[in-house]
């Protein structure tokens, strides 16, 4: 009579159960039950390489907030009051002229140049946002505010700064610089509007006396 087979005791696992890098070499995590790999897998979380020395600013983000100054300078050099008064004078003193012809007098080479510069800056900001987004990934940021928000310009600057600050505690300086640039733009626009209103008022007064 043969003796009954006694099952061998299960060996104590060398590594406890848990999520570990997949043995297949992929970037996913696979569940090890203590004895064997199971079919359960999940995407691995991005590894943060952020440290105290990680740069939160670069040339791209600074250009995003400073490039609009080019358009501001071009606007400041444009004699907008003169453009408005020429158009208004044509309407008042030449009633027979069409509305289109009097309005078209505003479209001088300088005015058109300012508009084209504004469009070029808009496109440049979108490209710079993409480069900034790529740069943040290169230096180790696992979470980044998407560059496509640059189509709404200020949204990217604010969102990018908030996300960077959440991960490093730094990164809000660009918002303050952006606010400064915005204030300068408002001042230039205000001066141009005041100049245009003053010039048009003089034209109306001259016309009323004739």
Backbone torsions as a table, in degrees:
resi	resn	phi	psi	omega
1	UNK	NA	123.8	-177.3
2	UNK	-79.5	149.1	179.3
3	UNK	-74.9	142.4	179.1
4	UNK	-64.2	142.9	178.8
5	UNK	-72.0	131.1	178.9
6	UNK	-103.5	118.3	-178.2
7	UNK	-61.6	140.3	178.3
8	UNK	-68.7	140.3	178.4
9	UNK	-64.5	139.6	-179.5
10	UNK	-67.1	132.8	-177.2
11	UNK	-67.5	147.4	176.4
12	UNK	-69.6	126.9	-176.9
13	UNK	-62.7	141.7	178.9
14	UNK	-75.3	-31.6	179.8
15	UNK	-123.7	130.6	-178.6
16	UNK	-68.8	162.8	178.9
17	UNK	-60.2	148.5	178.2
18	UNK	164.3	177.3	177.1
19	UNK	-89.0	126.9	-178.5
20	UNK	-135.5	159.7	176.2
21	UNK	-55.0	137.2	-176.6
22	UNK	-61.7	137.0	178.8
23	UNK	-69.0	-11.8	180.0
24	UNK	-77.6	-8.8	178.3
25	UNK	91.4	1.3	177.7
26	UNK	-79.3	173.6	-177.7
27	UNK	-83.6	-2.5	-177.8
28	UNK	-80.7	166.4	174.3
29	UNK	-103.3	142.4	179.4
30	UNK	-125.6	147.8	-176.1
31	UNK	-84.1	124.6	174.8
32	UNK	-103.6	119.1	-173.8
33	UNK	-85.7	6.9	-179.0
34	UNK	105.4	-19.1	-178.4
35	UNK	-129.8	-29.5	-178.0
36	UNK	-158.2	162.4	175.7
37	UNK	-76.1	138.0	177.9
38	UNK	-101.8	179.5	179.7
39	UNK	-83.8	-4.5	-178.1
40	UNK	-77.8	128.0	-178.7
41	UNK	-142.4	159.6	175.5
42	UNK	-154.0	159.2	-179.9
43	UNK	-68.8	139.2	179.7
44	UNK	-76.3	143.1	178.1
45	UNK	-72.6	143.1	178.6
46	UNK	-61.9	139.0	-178.3
47	UNK	-87.9	125.3	179.8
48	UNK	-82.6	131.6	176.9
49	UNK	-114.0	24.5	-176.8
50	UNK	-79.8	135.4	176.9
51	UNK	-140.6	-179.9	-179.8
52	UNK	-59.0	-27.2	-178.4
53	UNK	-92.8	1.1	-179.2
54	UNK	-67.5	123.8	-180.0
55	UNK	-70.5	134.0	178.0
56	UNK	-103.3	-9.8	178.3
57	UNK	-121.0	156.2	174.6
58	UNK	-153.2	174.4	-176.7
59	UNK	-61.1	-31.9	-175.5
60	UNK	-66.7	-44.6	-177.8
61	UNK	-71.0	-33.8	177.7
62	UNK	-67.5	-38.1	177.8
63	UNK	-65.4	-35.1	179.8
64	UNK	-58.5	-40.9	-177.1
65	UNK	-86.5	-19.2	-176.1
66	UNK	-101.1	-26.8	-178.6
67	UNK	-56.9	-37.1	178.6
68	UNK	-56.8	-18.6	178.1
69	UNK	-63.3	-26.2	178.1
70	UNK	-62.4	-46.2	178.4
71	UNK	-65.5	-35.0	179.4
72	UNK	-65.1	-42.1	178.0
73	UNK	-64.2	-42.4	179.2
74	UNK	-62.6	-39.7	178.5
75	UNK	-66.6	-38.6	-179.9
76	UNK	-65.1	-30.9	-179.4
77	UNK	-81.3	-14.0	-179.2
78	UNK	-82.2	129.6	178.1
79	UNK	-83.8	79.4	-175.2
80	UNK	-67.1	-34.5	178.4
81	UNK	-60.7	-41.2	179.2
82	UNK	-65.0	-39.0	179.0
83	UNK	-63.1	-43.4	-179.2
84	UNK	-66.8	-41.7	-178.1
85	UNK	-69.2	-37.4	177.1
86	UNK	-61.5	-42.5	178.9
87	UNK	-66.4	-41.5	-178.8
88	UNK	-69.5	-39.1	179.1
89	UNK	-63.0	-38.7	178.6
90	UNK	-64.4	-35.7	-179.6
91	UNK	-73.4	-38.6	-176.3
92	UNK	-77.9	-43.0	-173.6
93	UNK	-93.7	-5.4	177.3
94	UNK	-135.9	70.3	-175.3
95	UNK	-58.2	-26.4	-177.8
96	UNK	-74.3	-15.8	-179.8
97	UNK	-70.6	145.2	179.8
98	UNK	-69.9	156.3	179.0
99	UNK	-62.3	-33.8	-179.2
100	UNK	-65.7	-43.0	-176.9
101	UNK	-67.2	-37.6	178.8
102	UNK	-70.8	-37.2	179.3
103	UNK	-70.4	-35.9	-177.4
104	UNK	-66.1	-15.7	178.9
105	UNK	-65.2	-21.3	178.5
106	UNK	-69.4	-26.3	-172.2
107	UNK	-82.5	69.0	176.0
108	UNK	-81.9	166.7	176.5
109	UNK	-55.0	-37.5	179.6
110	UNK	-65.4	-42.4	-179.6
111	UNK	-65.3	-43.8	179.6
112	UNK	-64.5	-38.4	179.3
113	UNK	-62.1	-41.2	178.9
114	UNK	-62.1	-41.8	179.2
115	UNK	-64.5	-42.5	180.0
116	UNK	-67.1	-38.1	177.2
117	UNK	-62.2	-41.4	178.7
118	UNK	-61.0	-42.6	178.8
119	UNK	-66.0	-40.9	179.5
120	UNK	-63.5	-41.3	179.3
121	UNK	-64.2	-38.6	178.1
122	UNK	-58.9	-46.5	179.6
123	UNK	-66.2	-40.3	-179.9
124	UNK	-62.9	-39.6	-179.7
125	UNK	-62.9	-39.8	178.3
126	UNK	-62.7	-45.1	178.5
127	UNK	-62.9	-43.2	179.4
128	UNK	-63.3	-36.7	178.8
129	UNK	-64.1	-40.5	177.4
130	UNK	-62.7	-43.9	179.7
131	UNK	-65.4	-37.6	177.1
132	UNK	-65.0	-43.4	178.7
133	UNK	-59.8	-44.1	178.1
134	UNK	-64.4	-39.9	-178.7
135	UNK	-64.5	-40.8	178.4
136	UNK	-62.0	-37.9	176.6
137	UNK	-67.0	-36.6	-179.7
138	UNK	-64.6	-38.8	-177.4
139	UNK	-83.7	-3.6	171.2
140	UNK	117.1	8.6	-179.8
141	UNK	-76.7	118.2	179.6
142	UNK	-75.8	-25.2	177.3
143	UNK	-119.5	131.1	-179.2
144	UNK	-138.0	142.2	175.2
145	UNK	-73.4	129.0	-169.9
146	UNK	-65.1	138.9	-175.7
147	UNK	-64.6	-25.2	-176.4
148	UNK	-62.9	-19.2	176.3
149	UNK	-66.3	-10.2	178.2
150	UNK	-65.1	-18.2	175.5
151	UNK	-64.1	-19.8	173.9
152	UNK	-108.1	22.4	173.3
153	UNK	41.7	-84.6	-173.5
154	UNK	-61.6	-28.7	-179.6
155	UNK	-62.2	-40.3	179.5
156	UNK	-66.2	-43.6	-178.6
157	UNK	-60.6	-45.2	-178.9
158	UNK	-69.1	-50.1	-178.2
159	UNK	-61.2	-42.6	179.2
160	UNK	-61.4	-43.6	-178.8
161	UNK	-65.2	-41.2	-179.3
162	UNK	-65.7	-45.8	-178.5
163	UNK	-65.1	-41.3	178.2
164	UNK	-65.0	-41.0	-179.7
165	UNK	-65.8	-37.0	179.0
166	UNK	-60.1	-28.9	-175.7
167	UNK	-98.5	-20.3	-176.3
168	UNK	-127.1	-18.5	-174.4
169	UNK	81.1	4.6	179.4
170	UNK	-132.1	169.7	171.6
171	UNK	118.9	8.2	-177.4
172	UNK	-92.9	-3.3	-176.7
173	UNK	-60.8	-35.0	-177.9
174	UNK	-64.8	-30.2	178.1
175	UNK	-66.1	-42.5	180.0
176	UNK	-65.7	-37.8	177.1
177	UNK	-67.2	-40.2	178.7
178	UNK	-61.7	-41.8	178.1
179	UNK	-61.4	-42.0	177.9
180	UNK	-60.6	-43.3	178.1
181	UNK	-63.8	-40.4	179.8
182	UNK	-63.4	-40.4	178.3
183	UNK	-63.3	-41.6	177.8
184	UNK	-61.4	-41.7	178.4
185	UNK	-62.1	-41.7	179.2
186	UNK	-63.2	-39.8	-180.0
187	UNK	-63.9	-45.9	179.8
188	UNK	-62.3	-44.7	179.0
189	UNK	-63.0	-41.5	179.5
190	UNK	-62.3	-41.9	178.3
191	UNK	-63.6	-42.3	-179.6
192	UNK	-66.0	-41.5	178.9
193	UNK	-65.4	-43.3	179.1
194	UNK	-62.2	-40.2	178.1
195	UNK	-63.8	-42.3	-179.8
196	UNK	-65.2	-42.5	-179.6
197	UNK	-64.7	-42.9	179.0
198	UNK	-62.2	-43.4	-179.8
199	UNK	-66.2	-40.9	-179.5
200	UNK	-68.8	-33.8	177.7
201	UNK	-63.1	-41.6	177.2
202	UNK	-62.4	-40.6	179.0
203	UNK	-62.8	-44.3	-180.0
204	UNK	-63.6	-40.3	179.5
205	UNK	-66.4	-40.8	176.9
206	UNK	-63.5	-40.6	-179.1
207	UNK	-67.7	-37.7	-178.0
208	UNK	-68.4	-24.0	-179.3
209	UNK	-86.8	-9.7	-179.6
210	UNK	-89.5	NA	NA
